[in-house]
Amino acid sequence: MTPWPAIAAVAVLSFALKAAGPAALGERELSPRTRAVITLMAPALLAGLVTTGVAGDRWRTVDPALLVALTAVLLLRRCRLPMPAVLVAAALLATAVRGVTT
């Protein structure tokens, strides 16, 4: 069985959900509070996905190299370095940490 029917179903469902909002609201504006909640949902979901990806099931498989790389990304982006430089530095740090810890 190929995954294409499932991919097509997810694509159609995604399109339907994205179209449902404008269809239901029409030309009405969202309240500022609703807009704030919608704006903050994506970063919150991303933080949850990153946390569970880094920490694993019940925080059992924490990868120190990944933690160092993520910390480096945060700090280097805060210093306004370009993204390619940040990614290269994070990869080099992760490789160095893995070389030391294994």
CNS distance restraints for C-alpha pairs under 8 A (distance, minus, plus):
assign (resid   3 and name CA) (resid   7 and name CA) 6.22 0.50 0.50
assign (resid   4 and name CA) (resid   8 and name CA) 6.02 0.50 0.50
assign (resid   5 and name CA) (resid   9 and name CA) 6.12 0.50 0.50
assign (resid   6 and name CA) (resid  10 and name CA) 6.18 0.50 0.50
assign (resid   7 and name CA) (resid  11 and name CA) 6.16 0.50 0.50
assign (resid   8 and name CA) (resid  12 and name CA) 6.18 0.50 0.50
assign (resid   9 and name CA) (resid  13 and name CA) 6.07 0.50 0.50
assign (resid  10 and name CA) (resid  14 and name CA) 5.95 0.50 0.50
assign (resid  11 and name CA) (resid  15 and name CA) 6.17 0.50 0.50
assign (resid  12 and name CA) (resid  16 and name CA) 6.12 0.50 0.50
assign (resid  13 and name CA) (resid  17 and name CA) 6.14 0.50 0.50
assign (resid  14 and name CA) (resid  18 and name CA) 6.19 0.50 0.50
assign (resid  15 and name CA) (resid  19 and name CA) 6.11 0.50 0.50
assign (resid  16 and name CA) (resid  20 and name CA) 6.04 0.50 0.50
assign (resid  17 and name CA) (resid  21 and name CA) 7.09 0.50 0.50
assign (resid  18 and name CA) (resid  22 and name CA) 7.80 0.50 0.50
assign (resid  19 and name CA) (resid  23 and name CA) 6.18 0.50 0.50
assign (resid  20 and name CA) (resid  24 and name CA) 5.89 0.50 0.50
assign (resid  21 and name CA) (resid  25 and name CA) 6.06 0.50 0.50
assign (resid  22 and name CA) (resid  26 and name CA) 5.40 0.50 0.50
assign (resid  22 and name CA) (resid  27 and name CA) 7.74 0.50 0.50
assign (resid  25 and name CA) (resid  29 and name CA) 7.89 0.50 0.50
assign (resid  30 and name CA) (resid  34 and name CA) 6.21 0.50 0.50
assign (resid  30 and name CA) (resid  35 and name CA) 6.15 0.50 0.50
assign (resid  31 and name CA) (resid  35 and name CA) 6.20 0.50 0.50
assign (resid  32 and name CA) (resid  36 and name CA) 6.10 0.50 0.50
assign (resid  33 and name CA) (resid  37 and name CA) 6.29 0.50 0.50
assign (resid  34 and name CA) (resid  38 and name CA) 6.21 0.50 0.50
assign (resid  35 and name CA) (resid  39 and name CA) 6.07 0.50 0.50
assign (resid  36 and name CA) (resid  40 and name CA) 6.26 0.50 0.50
assign (resid  37 and name CA) (resid  41 and name CA) 6.21 0.50 0.50
assign (resid  38 and name CA) (resid  42 and name CA) 7.57 0.50 0.50
assign (resid  40 and name CA) (resid  44 and name CA) 6.30 0.50 0.50
assign (resid  41 and name CA) (resid  45 and name CA) 6.09 0.50 0.50
assign (resid  42 and name CA) (resid  46 and name CA) 6.07 0.50 0.50
assign (resid  43 and name CA) (resid  47 and name CA) 6.03 0.50 0.50
assign (resid  44 and name CA) (resid  48 and name CA) 6.28 0.50 0.50
assign (resid  45 and name CA) (resid  49 and name CA) 6.22 0.50 0.50
assign (resid  46 and name CA) (resid  50 and name CA) 6.11 0.50 0.50
assign (resid  47 and name CA) (resid  51 and name CA) 6.01 0.50 0.50
assign (resid  48 and name CA) (resid  52 and name CA) 6.17 0.50 0.50
assign (resid  49 and name CA) (resid  53 and name CA) 5.95 0.50 0.50
assign (resid  50 and name CA) (resid  54 and name CA) 5.99 0.50 0.50
assign (resid  51 and name CA) (resid  55 and name CA) 5.88 0.50 0.50
assign (resid  51 and name CA) (resid  56 and name CA) 7.94 0.50 0.50
assign (resid  52 and name CA) (resid  56 and name CA) 5.26 0.50 0.50
assign (resid  52 and name CA) (resid  57 and name CA) 7.05 0.50 0.50
assign (resid  52 and name CA) (resid  59 and name CA) 7.92 0.50 0.50
assign (resid  54 and name CA) (resid  61 and name CA) 7.76 0.50 0.50
assign (resid  54 and name CA) (resid  62 and name CA) 5.97 0.50 0.50
assign (resid  54 and name CA) (resid  63 and name CA) 6.46 0.50 0.50
assign (resid  54 and name CA) (resid  66 and name CA) 6.80 0.50 0.50
assign (resid  54 and name CA) (resid  67 and name CA) 7.18 0.50 0.50
assign (resid  55 and name CA) (resid  59 and name CA) 4.58 0.50 0.50
assign (resid  55 and name CA) (resid  60 and name CA) 6.66 0.50 0.50
assign (resid  55 and name CA) (resid  61 and name CA) 5.71 0.50 0.50
assign (resid  55 and name CA) (resid  62 and name CA) 4.44 0.50 0.50
assign (resid  55 and name CA) (resid  63 and name CA) 7.09 0.50 0.50
assign (resid  56 and name CA) (resid  60 and name CA) 5.99 0.50 0.50
assign (resid  56 and name CA) (resid  61 and name CA) 5.13 0.50 0.50
assign (resid  56 and name CA) (resid  62 and name CA) 6.40 0.50 0.50
assign (resid  57 and name CA) (resid  61 and name CA) 7.03 0.50 0.50
assign (resid  63 and name CA) (resid  67 and name CA) 6.40 0.50 0.50
assign (resid  64 and name CA) (resid  68 and name CA) 6.18 0.50 0.50
assign (resid  64 and name CA) (resid  97 and name CA) 7.42 0.50 0.50
assign (resid  65 and name CA) (resid  69 and name CA) 6.16 0.50 0.50
assign (resid  65 and name CA) (resid  93 and name CA) 7.48 0.50 0.50
assign (resid  65 and name CA) (resid  94 and name CA) 4.61 0.50 0.50
assign (resid  65 and name CA) (resid  95 and name CA) 7.30 0.50 0.50
assign (resid  65 and name CA) (resid  97 and name CA) 5.24 0.50 0.50
assign (resid  65 and name CA) (resid  98 and name CA) 5.79 0.50 0.50
assign (resid  66 and name CA) (resid  70 and name CA) 6.08 0.50 0.50
assign (resid  66 and name CA) (resid  94 and name CA) 6.21 0.50 0.50
assign (resid  67 and name CA) (resid  71 and name CA) 6.10 0.50 0.50
assign (resid  68 and name CA) (resid  72 and name CA) 6.10 0.50 0.50
assign (resid  68 and name CA) (resid  90 and name CA) 7.77 0.50 0.50
assign (resid  68 and name CA) (resid  93 and name CA) 7.03 0.50 0.50
assign (resid  68 and name CA) (resid  94 and name CA) 6.52 0.50 0.50
assign (resid  68 and name CA) (resid  97 and name CA) 7.76 0.50 0.50
assign (resid  69 and name CA) (resid  73 and name CA) 6.21 0.50 0.50
assign (resid  69 and name CA) (resid  90 and name CA) 4.58 0.50 0.50
assign (resid  69 and name CA) (resid  91 and name CA) 6.68 0.50 0.50
assign (resid  69 and name CA) (resid  93 and name CA) 6.10 0.50 0.50
assign (resid  69 and name CA) (resid  94 and name CA) 5.38 0.50 0.50
assign (resid  70 and name CA) (resid  74 and name CA) 6.29 0.50 0.50
assign (resid  70 and name CA) (resid  90 and name CA) 7.19 0.50 0.50
assign (resid  71 and name CA) (resid  75 and name CA) 6.19 0.50 0.50
assign (resid  72 and name CA) (resid  76 and name CA) 5.85 0.50 0.50
assign (resid  72 and name CA) (resid  86 and name CA) 7.70 0.50 0.50
assign (resid  72 and name CA) (resid  89 and name CA) 7.62 0.50 0.50
assign (resid  72 and name CA) (resid  90 and name CA) 5.81 0.50 0.50
assign (resid  72 and name CA) (resid  93 and name CA) 7.97 0.50 0.50
assign (resid  73 and name CA) (resid  77 and name CA) 5.92 0.50 0.50
assign (resid  73 and name CA) (resid  86 and name CA) 5.90 0.50 0.50
assign (resid  73 and name CA) (resid  87 and name CA) 7.06 0.50 0.50
assign (resid  73 and name CA) (resid  90 and name CA) 6.14 0.50 0.50
assign (resid  74 and name CA) (resid  78 and name CA) 6.13 0.50 0.50
assign (resid  75 and name CA) (resid  79 and name CA) 6.41 0.50 0.50
assign (resid  76 and name CA) (resid  80 and name CA) 6.53 0.50 0.50
assign (resid  76 and name CA) (resid  81 and name CA) 5.85 0.50 0.50
assign (resid  76 and name CA) (resid  86 and name CA) 6.06 0.50 0.50
assign (resid  77 and name CA) (resid  81 and name CA) 5.52 0.50 0.50
assign (resid  77 and name CA) (resid  82 and name CA) 7.40 0.50 0.50
assign (resid  77 and name CA) (resid  83 and name CA) 7.33 0.50 0.50
assign (resid  77 and name CA) (resid  86 and name CA) 6.89 0.50 0.50
assign (resid  81 and name CA) (resid  85 and name CA) 6.71 0.50 0.50
assign (resid  81 and name CA) (resid  86 and name CA) 6.46 0.50 0.50
assign (resid  82 and name CA) (resid  86 and name CA) 6.33 0.50 0.50
assign (resid  83 and name CA) (resid  87 and name CA) 6.12 0.50 0.50
assign (resid  84 and name CA) (resid  88 and name CA) 6.22 0.50 0.50
assign (resid  85 and name CA) (resid  89 and name CA) 6.11 0.50 0.50
assign (resid  86 and name CA) (resid  90 and name CA) 6.08 0.50 0.50
assign (resid  87 and name CA) (resid  91 and name CA) 6.08 0.50 0.50
assign (resid  88 and name CA) (resid  92 and name CA) 6.16 0.50 0.50
assign (resid  89 and name CA) (resid  93 and name CA) 6.13 0.50 0.50
assign (resid  90 and name CA) (resid  94 and name CA) 6.08 0.50 0.50
assign (resid  91 and name CA) (resid  95 and name CA) 6.13 0.50 0.50
assign (resid  92 and name CA) (resid  96 and name CA) 6.14 0.50 0.50
assign (resid  93 and name CA) (resid  97 and name CA) 6.12 0.50 0.50
assign (resid  94 and name CA) (resid  98 and name CA) 6.09 0.50 0.50
assign (resid  95 and name CA) (resid  99 and name CA) 6.08 0.50 0.50
assign (resid  96 and name CA) (resid 100 and name CA) 6.30 0.50 0.50
assign (resid  97 and name CA) (resid 101 and name CA) 6.05 0.50 0.50
assign (resid  98 and name CA) (resid 102 and name CA) 5.91 0.50 0.50
